Amino acid sequence: MPAPVTGLSNAFKLELLKGNHDFDSDTMRVALIKENPTASFGPATVSYSELGTDQASGSGYTGVYDTLSTGATATLSTTDASGNATTYPQMSGTTAILDFDDAVFQSVTTAADGCILYNPQFTVNNVIAVFDFGGTVSATSGDFTVQFPAPGASTSILRLA
């Protein structure tokens, strides 16, 4: 039962240089990796469809394995760490940063060891990154929140230095 490995998808790095992801207009999503997945997920993960039966399931969780509309929306944040209005992506010193509002799965009962951030505009090469939660996180008849770190040159969830 391998734990997810946090990292940017290798395919995303190449797709980014090809200009295939538009963070200003594409709607990004988060899908949960179930507790004790059977497959390995990390930088080699290319497509959302690789989750298959390793996607979390449970009451209220949209766990449809063959649709790209599964998962909570990862919306670009409109405020900075101090709560001031801002626009992402942006520069922080010499580092380009991106911030998302926390992704919330509402009124669910589920457990997950990690998640993937993906771009549903593509059917392949759409995984942006995989994140390990450091253990199993669960919600019981409540909200399951994937909390993204505060934006900054050394803290943003996505950054290019």
N, C-alpha and C positions, 0 to 999 in steps of 0.2 A: 504494500500500500504506500506508494510514493507520495511525499508531500509536494505541493506545487513549488516551483522555484521562481522567485520574483525576478523579473527582467523584461526588457523590451523584446518584442518578437524580432528575430532576425529578418523575417520577411517584411515587417513594418519598416525597418531601417531602409531597405532597398526601395520599397514602395513610396516612402517619404521623399527620397531623392528623385523618384520619377514623377513626383507631383500628384500622386494618386489619392492623397488624403487632404481634405479641406476642413480644417477645424472651425472656420468661420461659418460654413453652411451645412456640413454633414452632421447628422445626429449620431453621436456615439452612444454605446450601451454597455452595461455591465451584466455579466452572467456569472452565477455562482458555481463553484466547483464543489461537488458534494463531499461530505465527510468520508475519509478513507477512499479516495478514488483509485480505480484499478490501473489507469494509464498515467503517464508522466506528462506534466504540463510545465512549460517554462519557455525560454527564448526560442526553442525549436518549434513551438506551437505556431502554426500558420493560419489555420482557419477555425472559426467558431464551430463548425460542424464536427471538429475533432472531439469536442466535449461528449457528444453522444450520450450514453447512459451515465456518464460521470458528471452530468449537470445535476445540481441539487434539485430535489423535489420536495413536495410537502403541501400542506393545506395553504391555499392562497398564492403559492409561488407558481408563476407561469413557467412551467418546465416543459415546454414543447421543444423537442430536440431537433426538429427539422425546419424551424422558421427563424428568420433573422430579426423578428420583432420581439423575441424573448429578452427579458432583462429590464432592469431599471435604466432610464435615460441618464446619461452622463452629460449634464448641461454645463457649458462654459460658465464659470462664475462671472458675476458682474460687479463684485466688490473685492477689494484687496483685504489683507489680513487685519487692517484697522477698520474695515467696514466702509471705506470710501469707494465711490463709484469708479469703476475702471473697465478696461477692455482687455481681453486675452485673445491670442497670445500677445506678449509684450516682452520688452527687454528689462532685465534687472542687472545693471552693470553691463558686463559683456556676455551674459547668459540669457538666451531666449527661454521664457518660461510660459507654462500653460497651467491653468487651474480649473478644476471642475467643482461645482456644488456637490455636496455629498449625495450619493445615489441611494435612494430609499425604496425598499420593497415593503409595501404597506400591508399590514394585517396578515402576516404569514406565520407559519410554523415550519421551520426548516433549519438545517444545520449545514455549514460549509467550512471547508479548510482553506479556501482561497477564491479568487475570482479572475475573470478575464475582462479586459477592456477591449471592445472591438468596434469596428465601423461596419454597420449593416448595409452600407451602400454597395458593398462588394460581396460576391458569393465565395470568393477564395482570397487568400492573402489579406484577411481582414482583421486579424488579431493585432492589436497595438501592443499590449503588455499583459503579463500574467503576474498576479500578486498572491503571495502566501500570507495567510493571516497569523501564522506562528502557532497554530493550534486550531481546534474546532470552535467556531463561533455559532451560536444558535439564537433563534427567536421563537417564542411560543405565543401564538395569538397576539402578535405585536409587530412592530416595525423592525426590519433588519436593515441597518444602515451601514453602507460602505463609506467610511470617512476618509476623504482625501486629505493629505497634509496641507499645512498652510503654504501659500505661495511664497517663493523666494528662490534666489540663485542656487542655494544648496538644499532646498526642501521641496520644491514643486514636484508634483507627480510626474510631469514630463518637462524635461529641460535639456537644452543643447548649449554646451559650454564651448 
